[in-house]
């Protein structure tokens, strides 16, 4: 069958074990804007209920596309029946209104002619999965093409950044391809492929109240059906997958871990607010794969990147140039293109100084900086330039001493530092950051009048709550985060950042 021109670019995957809840979640997803939903019949405790669910969803949402999948257990699915049982269920699903059926390559090769009963009745999708790696894919695609299916799907585990390129290359060469990069390393393939020729991407369902506002309604939800899926709503509204094209610039935050990062939230909202054609994705990069990321950045290309823990120092020797600010700090948090080369800078210094200047003069202020990583170095450099008397402390005396010597400030043992009192405390470690939100280096007296915690997720840390209880002036990491991100935005786009949009996005996230 010919592919319909209105095929949605986001597929919400329903993989609930309970048939009633699976149907309710599919119904709610369609009611909230999803136009393509996959029903994982093999996930149901009673797969025989699958065709009936398809019928109900299709009848109530005639414009929607229902994709029926019933993968056998030996092929990494959940269906325990035979190949003939599997195909019979999918034929019934097609009879009841499924507009696409997904049959894995193993079944299609074991049962020649399996697609014939579906011809002219619905679209057929032949799928290949490798949950371990992204290997050579040419032979895989030839196998899929030999089935004669209307749509070809390749889903592989992405273990390094450049694995994304192998998947995206499949989309560029064909117009009937769907790819999925499994794992947080595969976010580029998942989120960018529909803009580079892929038909659609798979996403996790959102949680909904169903029936909406009705008596007896309950929250229905289901987890991702594959590792690395973002929610369908985020795919549509935050990453704006449907509006992207080959020309859309790709931006990323590279980190490990990366799931906690709110950078995709504020940068994508900012891009949308000013009408900038860009998509900003979270990309998990392991320390050993930082060089591989630069290969991805040059070949894709990546138009710009934020760099955070633990890569701020590691990227420096891999860049074509690093500006004076970043060299003095000894860390890069922003990568951008300049004259055809990848350059690095650090916008953290601006993010630290601006919020403090709104509260107090900095010249001659006594400051205790806690930490020894990139953020601490940015704080020390920026505050010394403002004329502050800076001391530095932390839980690793050797690294603290090295930082102090490099930047000409005073090192203090942590126990000594907590016994003194300063004008300003800058907490520049990840202590208290999601997911370890209970962390607090100062459970007793907080040794400063102004406490600035650079952690921004959560927006209010235990340290800030504790300091506020003691009457201290507190500054959330949200302020630094917005200021440094606004400078990144300006570097990448040449436009003034919509700071209010960025801040509002963070505050809205806080109350969710």
C-alpha positions as CSV (number, residue, x, y, z in Angstrom):
1,X,0.0,0.0,0.0
2,X,1.1,3.6,-0.6
3,X,2.1,5.4,2.5
4,X,-0.5,8.0,3.5
5,X,0.9,11.6,3.4
6,X,-0.8,12.4,6.8
7,X,1.0,9.6,8.8
8,X,1.7,11.2,12.2
9,X,5.3,11.6,13.3
10,X,4.9,10.4,16.9
11,X,3.6,7.0,17.9
12,X,2.5,6.5,21.5
13,X,3.3,2.9,22.5
14,X,0.7,1.3,24.8
15,X,2.2,-1.7,26.6
16,X,-0.1,-2.3,29.6
17,X,-0.8,-5.8,30.9
18,X,-4.4,-5.1,31.8
19,X,-6.7,-5.0,28.8
20,X,-9.2,-2.5,30.2
21,X,-6.4,-0.1,31.3
22,X,-4.6,-0.5,27.9
23,X,-7.8,0.5,26.1
24,X,-8.4,3.4,28.5
25,X,-4.9,4.6,28.0
26,X,-5.1,4.4,24.2
27,X,-8.5,6.2,24.3
28,X,-7.1,9.0,26.6
29,X,-4.0,9.4,24.4
30,X,-6.1,9.9,21.3
31,X,-8.3,12.3,23.2
32,X,-5.3,14.4,24.2
33,X,-3.9,14.7,20.7
34,X,-2.1,11.5,19.8
35,X,-3.0,10.4,16.3
36,X,-0.9,7.3,16.1
37,X,-0.9,4.7,18.9
38,X,0.7,1.3,19.0
39,X,-1.1,-1.4,20.9
40,X,1.4,-4.0,22.2
41,X,-1.0,-7.0,22.1
42,X,1.8,-9.2,23.3
43,X,2.1,-7.2,26.5
44,X,-1.5,-8.0,27.5
45,X,-2.1,-10.7,30.1
46,X,-4.8,-12.0,27.8
47,X,-3.6,-11.2,24.2
48,X,-6.9,-12.4,22.8
49,X,-8.4,-9.1,24.0
50,X,-6.2,-7.2,21.7
51,X,-8.3,-7.1,18.5
52,X,-11.3,-5.9,20.6
53,X,-9.2,-3.1,22.0
54,X,-8.2,-2.1,18.5
55,X,-11.8,-2.1,17.4
56,X,-12.9,0.1,20.3
57,X,-10.1,2.7,19.7
58,X,-10.6,2.7,16.0
59,X,-14.3,3.2,16.2
60,X,-14.1,6.1,18.7
61,X,-11.1,7.7,16.8
62,X,-11.7,7.0,13.1
63,X,-9.0,9.5,12.0
64,X,-6.3,7.9,14.2
65,X,-3.8,5.3,13.1
66,X,-3.8,2.2,15.3
67,X,-0.7,0.1,15.0
68,X,-1.0,-3.5,16.2
69,X,2.1,-5.4,17.4
70,X,2.2,-9.0,18.8
71,X,5.9,-9.9,19.1
72,X,6.8,-13.5,20.1
73,X,8.7,-14.1,23.3
74,X,11.7,-15.7,21.5
75,X,11.9,-12.4,19.5
76,X,12.1,-10.2,22.7
77,X,8.3,-9.8,22.9
78,X,5.8,-11.2,25.3
79,X,3.6,-13.5,23.2
80,X,3.9,-17.2,24.0
81,X,1.9,-18.6,21.1
82,X,3.1,-20.0,17.8
83,X,3.8,-18.1,14.6
84,X,0.4,-19.1,13.2
85,X,-1.3,-17.9,16.4
86,X,0.6,-14.7,16.3
87,X,-0.4,-14.0,12.6
88,X,-4.0,-15.0,13.3
89,X,-4.2,-12.4,16.1
90,X,-2.8,-9.7,13.8
91,X,-5.2,-10.6,11.0
92,X,-8.1,-10.2,13.5
93,X,-6.6,-6.8,14.6
94,X,-6.5,-5.7,10.9
95,X,-10.1,-6.9,10.5
96,X,-11.1,-4.8,13.6
97,X,-9.5,-1.6,12.4
98,X,-5.7,-1.7,12.8
99,X,-4.3,0.5,10.0
100,X,-0.7,-0.8,10.5
101,X,0.5,-4.2,11.7
102,X,4.1,-4.8,12.9
103,X,5.6,-8.2,12.3
104,X,9.1,-9.0,13.3
105,X,11.7,-10.2,10.8
106,X,12.0,-13.6,12.4
107,X,8.4,-14.4,11.9
108,X,8.4,-13.1,8.4
109,X,11.4,-15.2,7.4
110,X,9.9,-18.3,9.2
111,X,6.5,-17.9,7.4
112,X,7.0,-16.9,3.7
113,X,3.8,-15.3,2.4
114,X,2.8,-14.1,5.9
115,X,2.1,-10.6,4.6
116,X,-0.2,-11.6,1.8
117,X,-3.5,-11.6,3.9
118,X,-2.7,-8.0,4.9
119,X,-2.2,-6.6,1.4
120,X,-4.7,-3.9,0.5
121,X,-6.2,-4.1,4.0
122,X,-3.6,-2.2,6.1
123,X,0.0,-1.1,6.0
124,X,2.6,-3.7,6.9
125,X,5.7,-3.0,9.0
126,X,8.6,-5.4,9.2
127,X,10.7,-4.8,12.3
128,X,14.2,-5.7,13.4
129,X,15.5,-5.4,17.0
130,X,18.9,-5.7,18.6
131,X,18.8,-4.9,22.3
132,X,22.5,-5.3,22.7
133,X,24.3,-3.2,20.1
134,X,24.2,-1.3,16.8
135,X,26.1,-3.5,14.4
136,X,26.4,-3.3,10.6
137,X,23.0,-2.6,9.2
138,X,23.2,-3.1,5.5
139,X,22.4,-6.8,5.6
140,X,19.6,-6.1,8.1
141,X,18.0,-3.6,5.7
142,X,18.3,-6.1,2.8
143,X,16.5,-8.7,4.9
144,X,13.7,-6.3,5.7
145,X,13.3,-5.1,2.1
146,X,13.1,-8.7,1.0
147,X,9.8,-9.1,3.0
148,X,8.0,-6.6,0.8
149,X,6.6,-4.8,3.8
150,X,5.4,-1.2,3.3
151,X,7.4,0.1,6.3
152,X,10.8,-1.0,7.6
153,X,11.8,-0.6,11.2
154,X,15.3,-0.9,12.7
155,X,15.6,-0.6,16.5
156,X,19.0,-1.1,18.0
157,X,20.8,-0.4,21.3
158,X,22.9,2.7,20.9
159,X,26.1,2.3,22.9
160,X,28.1,5.3,21.6
161,X,27.2,8.7,20.1
162,X,28.1,7.7,16.5
163,X,25.8,4.7,16.6
164,X,23.1,7.4,16.0
165,X,24.6,8.2,12.6
166,X,24.2,4.6,11.4
167,X,20.5,4.8,12.2
168,X,20.0,8.2,10.7
169,X,21.8,7.2,7.5
170,X,19.0,4.6,6.9
171,X,16.4,7.3,7.0
172,X,18.3,9.5,4.5
173,X,18.5,6.6,2.0
174,X,14.8,5.5,2.2
175,X,11.4,7.1,2.7
176,X,9.7,4.1,4.3
177,X,12.0,3.8,7.3
178,X,11.5,4.0,11.1
179,X,14.5,3.9,13.4
180,X,14.7,3.8,17.2
181,X,18.0,4.3,19.1
182,X,17.4,2.4,22.3
183,X,18.9,3.8,25.5
184,X,19.8,7.4,26.6
185,X,22.7,7.3,24.1
186,X,20.1,6.9,21.3
187,X,18.2,10.2,21.8
188,X,19.6,11.8,18.7
189,X,18.3,9.0,16.5
190,X,14.9,8.8,18.3
191,X,14.2,12.6,18.3
192,X,16.0,13.7,15.1
193,X,15.1,10.8,12.7
194,X,11.6,12.2,11.7
195,X,13.3,15.4,10.6
196,X,15.9,13.5,8.6
197,X,13.6,11.3,6.5
198,X,12.2,8.8,9.1
199,X,8.5,8.2,9.0
200,X,7.8,8.6,12.8
201,X,9.3,7.9,16.2
202,X,8.1,5.8,19.1
203,X,7.3,7.5,22.4
204,X,6.0,6.4,25.8
205,X,2.4,7.2,26.7
206,X,1.6,10.0,29.1
207,X,-0.5,9.5,32.2
208,X,-4.1,10.6,32.0
209,X,-7.3,10.6,34.0
210,X,-9.9,8.5,32.2
211,X,-12.8,9.0,31.7
212,X,-11.7,12.7,31.9
213,X,-13.7,14.4,34.6
214,X,-16.2,11.5,34.8
215,X,-17.3,9.6,37.9
216,X,-15.1,6.7,38.8
217,X,-12.3,8.0,36.7
218,X,-8.7,6.9,37.5
219,X,-5.2,7.7,36.4
220,X,-4.1,5.3,33.7
221,X,-0.4,5.0,32.7
222,X,2.2,2.6,31.4
223,X,5.9,2.7,31.2
224,X,8.1,2.9,28.1
225,X,8.0,-0.2,25.9
226,X,11.7,0.3,25.0
227,X,14.6,2.0,26.9
228,X,15.1,5.7,26.0
229,X,11.6,6.7,25.0
230,X,10.5,10.2,25.9
231,X,6.8,10.8,26.5
232,X,4.6,11.3,23.5
233,X,3.5,14.7,24.7
234,X,7.1,15.8,25.1
235,X,7.9,14.5,21.6
236,X,5.1,16.5,20.1
237,X,5.1,19.7,22.1
238,X,8.5,20.1,23.6
239,X,10.7,18.7,20.9
240,X,8.2,19.7,18.2
241,X,9.1,16.7,16.0
242,X,6.3,17.3,13.6
243,X,7.5,20.8,12.6
244,X,11.2,19.9,12.0
245,X,13.0,19.3,8.7
246,X,16.3,18.4,7.3
247,X,17.4,22.0,7.9
248,X,16.6,22.0,11.6
249,X,19.7,22.6,13.7
250,X,20.5,19.9,16.3
251,X,21.7,21.0,19.8
252,X,22.5,18.8,22.7
253,X,23.5,18.6,26.4
254,X,26.1,16.0,26.9
255,X,26.5,14.5,30.4
256,X,26.4,11.4,32.5
257,X,23.8,11.1,33.9
258,X,21.7,13.2,31.7
259,X,18.1,12.3,32.5
260,X,17.8,14.9,35.2
261,X,18.9,17.8,32.9
262,X,16.3,20.6,32.4
263,X,18.4,22.1,29.6
264,X,16.2,20.5,26.9
265,X,13.1,22.0,28.6
266,X,14.3,25.6,28.6
267,X,16.2,25.7,25.3
268,X,13.4,24.0,23.3
269,X,10.9,26.4,24.9
270,X,13.2,29.3,24.0
271,X,13.6,28.1,20.4
272,X,9.9,27.9,20.0
273,X,9.3,31.4,21.6
274,X,11.5,33.2,19.1
275,X,10.7,31.0,16.1
276,X,14.2,29.5,15.8
277,X,14.5,26.3,13.8
278,X,16.3,24.0,16.3
279,X,15.9,20.9,18.4
280,X,17.8,20.4,21.7
281,X,18.2,16.8,22.9
282,X,19.6,15.2,26.0
283,X,22.5,12.9,25.1
284,X,24.2,10.5,27.6
285,X,27.9,10.4,26.8
286,X,30.2,8.1,28.8
287,X,33.6,9.5,29.7
288,X,35.4,7.1,27.3
289,X,33.1,8.2,24.5
290,X,33.8,11.9,24.6
291,X,36.0,11.7,21.5
292,X,33.2,9.7,19.8
293,X,30.8,12.6,20.5
294,X,33.1,15.0,18.6
295,X,32.9,12.6,15.7
296,X,29.1,12.8,15.8
297,X,29.2,16.6,16.3
298,X,31.3,17.1,13.1
299,X,29.5,14.5,10.9
300,X,25.8,15.1,11.8
301,X,26.6,18.0,12.5
302,X,25.6,19.1,16.0
303,X,25.1,22.9,15.8
304,X,25.9,23.5,19.5
305,X,26.2,21.7,22.8
306,X,26.0,22.3,26.5
307,X,28.6,20.4,28.5
308,X,28.1,19.4,32.1
309,X,29.3,16.8,34.6
310,X,31.6,15.0,34.1
311,X,32.9,16.3,30.8
312,X,33.7,20.0,31.2
313,X,37.5,19.5,31.4
314,X,37.6,16.4,29.1
315,X,36.3,18.3,26.0
316,X,39.0,20.9,26.0
317,X,41.8,19.1,24.2
318,X,39.2,17.9,21.6
319,X,38.1,21.4,20.6
320,X,39.6,23.4,17.7
321,X,39.8,26.5,19.9
322,X,39.0,27.5,23.5
323,X,38.5,31.1,24.6
324,X,40.4,32.9,27.4
325,X,37.5,32.7,29.8
326,X,37.2,28.9,29.6
327,X,41.0,28.5,29.7
328,X,41.2,30.5,32.9
329,X,38.4,28.6,34.5
330,X,39.8,25.3,33.1
331,X,36.4,24.1,32.0
332,X,34.1,24.4,29.0
333,X,30.3,24.3,29.3
334,X,29.4,25.6,25.8
335,X,30.4,24.3,22.4
336,X,29.7,26.2,19.2
337,X,30.9,26.6,15.6
338,X,33.1,29.5,14.7
339,X,34.7,29.8,11.2
340,X,34.0,26.2,10.4
341,X,35.7,25.0,13.6
342,X,34.3,23.7,17.0
343,X,35.0,26.3,19.7
344,X,34.5,26.2,23.4
345,X,33.6,28.8,26.1
346,X,32.2,29.0,29.6
347,X,29.1,30.9,30.4
348,X,28.9,29.8,34.1
349,X,30.9,32.8,35.3
350,X,28.2,35.2,34.0
351,X,25.5,33.0,35.5
352,X,27.2,33.2,39.0
353,X,28.0,36.9,39.1
354,X,24.7,38.4,37.8
355,X,22.4,37.0,40.6
356,X,24.9,37.9,43.3
357,X,25.2,41.5,42.1
358,X,21.4,41.9,42.5
359,X,21.8,41.2,46.2
360,X,25.1,42.7,47.3
361,X,28.3,44.5,46.3
362,X,31.0,42.0,45.5
363,X,34.1,44.1,45.9
364,X,35.9,42.8,49.1
365,X,33.1,40.4,49.9
366,X,34.2,37.2,51.7
367,X,33.2,34.2,49.8
368,X,33.4,30.4,50.5
369,X,33.2,28.3,47.4
370,X,32.5,24.6,48.0
371,X,33.7,22.2,45.3
372,X,36.6,21.6,43.0
373,X,35.0,20.9,39.6
374,X,34.1,23.0,36.6
375,X,31.4,25.0,38.4
376,X,33.7,25.7,41.4
377,X,36.4,26.9,39.1
378,X,34.0,29.2,37.3
379,X,32.9,30.7,40.6
380,X,36.4,31.2,41.9
381,X,37.5,32.9,38.6
382,X,34.4,35.1,38.3
383,X,34.4,36.2,41.9
384,X,38.1,37.0,42.0
385,X,37.6,39.2,39.0
386,X,34.9,41.0,40.9
387,X,37.3,41.7,43.8
388,X,36.0,39.1,46.3
389,X,38.2,37.5,49.0
390,X,37.7,33.9,48.0
391,X,38.3,30.8,50.0
392,X,37.7,27.3,48.7
393,X,36.8,24.0,50.5
394,X,35.5,20.6,49.7
395,X,35.5,16.9,50.6
396,X,38.7,16.2,48.6
397,X,41.6,18.2,50.3
398,X,44.1,17.4,47.6
399,X,41.9,18.7,44.8
400,X,40.9,21.7,46.8
401,X,44.5,22.6,47.4
402,X,45.3,22.2,43.7
403,X,42.4,24.5,42.7
404,X,43.4,27.1,45.3
405,X,47.0,27.1,44.1
406,X,46.0,27.3,40.4
407,X,43.7,30.3,41.1
408,X,45.5,32.1,43.9
409,X,42.8,31.7,46.6
410,X,42.9,30.3,50.1
411,X,42.2,26.6,50.7
412,X,40.4,25.6,53.9
413,X,39.7,22.2,55.5
414,X,36.0,21.5,55.4
415,X,35.8,21.4,59.2
416,X,37.6,24.7,59.5
417,X,35.4,26.3,56.9
418,X,32.2,25.4,58.6
419,X,33.4,27.1,61.8
420,X,33.9,30.5,60.1
421,X,31.4,32.9,58.7
422,X,31.3,34.5,55.3
423,X,29.4,37.1,53.3
424,X,28.6,34.5,50.6
425,X,28.5,30.8,50.3
426,X,28.6,29.3,46.8
427,X,27.7,25.6,46.8
428,X,29.3,24.3,43.6
429,X,29.1,20.5,44.0
430,X,26.4,18.1,42.8
431,X,25.3,17.3,46.4
432,X,21.6,17.6,46.6
433,X,21.0,17.2,42.9
434,X,18.4,14.9,41.5
435,X,18.2,11.9,42.1
436,X,20.0,12.3,45.4
437,X,17.9,15.2,46.6
438,X,18.5,14.6,50.4
439,X,22.1,15.6,50.2
440,X,23.3,18.6,52.3
441,X,26.9,19.5,53.2
442,X,25.8,21.9,55.9
443,X,23.2,20.2,58.2
444,X,24.2,22.4,61.1
445,X,24.8,26.2,61.1
446,X,25.1,27.6,57.6
447,X,28.3,29.7,57.5
448,X,27.2,32.7,55.4
449,X,24.7,35.5,55.1
450,X,23.9,34.7,51.4
451,X,23.7,31.1,50.2
452,X,23.9,30.4,46.5
453,X,23.4,26.8,45.6
454,X,24.3,26.2,42.0
455,X,22.2,23.0,41.8
456,X,19.0,23.7,39.9
457,X,17.3,20.3,39.9
458,X,15.5,20.3,42.3
459,X,14.9,24.0,42.1
460,X,14.9,24.2,45.9
461,X,17.6,22.1,47.6
462,X,17.7,20.9,51.2
463,X,20.6,23.3,51.7
464,X,18.5,26.3,50.6
465,X,15.5,25.3,52.8
466,X,17.8,24.8,55.7
467,X,19.6,28.2,55.1
468,X,16.2,30.0,54.8
469,X,15.1,28.5,58.1
470,X,18.2,30.2,59.6
471,X,17.3,33.6,58.2
472,X,19.9,33.5,55.4
473,X,19.3,35.1,52.0
474,X,19.1,32.2,49.5
475,X,19.6,32.1,45.7
476,X,18.4,29.1,43.8
477,X,20.5,27.6,41.0
478,X,17.7,28.5,38.7
479,X,19.1,32.0,38.5
480,X,22.5,30.9,37.4
481,X,21.0,28.3,35.1
482,X,18.9,30.8,33.3
483,X,21.7,33.3,33.0
484,X,24.3,30.9,31.7
485,X,21.7,29.3,29.3
486,X,20.7,32.7,28.0
487,X,24.3,33.4,27.1
488,X,24.5,30.0,25.3
489,X,21.3,30.8,23.4
490,X,22.9,34.1,22.3
491,X,26.1,32.4,21.1
492,X,24.2,29.8,19.2
493,X,21.5,31.9,17.6
494,X,22.7,35.4,17.6
495,X,19.4,36.4,19.3
496,X,18.6,37.7,22.7
497,X,17.3,34.9,24.9
498,X,13.7,35.0,26.1
499,X,14.7,34.8,29.8
500,X,11.1,35.0,31.1
501,X,10.1,32.0,28.9
502,X,13.1,30.0,30.2
503,X,12.4,30.9,33.8
504,X,8.6,30.2,33.5
505,X,9.4,26.8,32.0
506,X,11.5,25.8,35.0
507,X,9.0,27.1,37.5
508,X,6.2,25.2,35.7
509,X,8.3,22.1,35.8
510,X,8.7,22.5,39.6
511,X,5.0,22.2,40.3
512,X,4.3,19.2,38.1
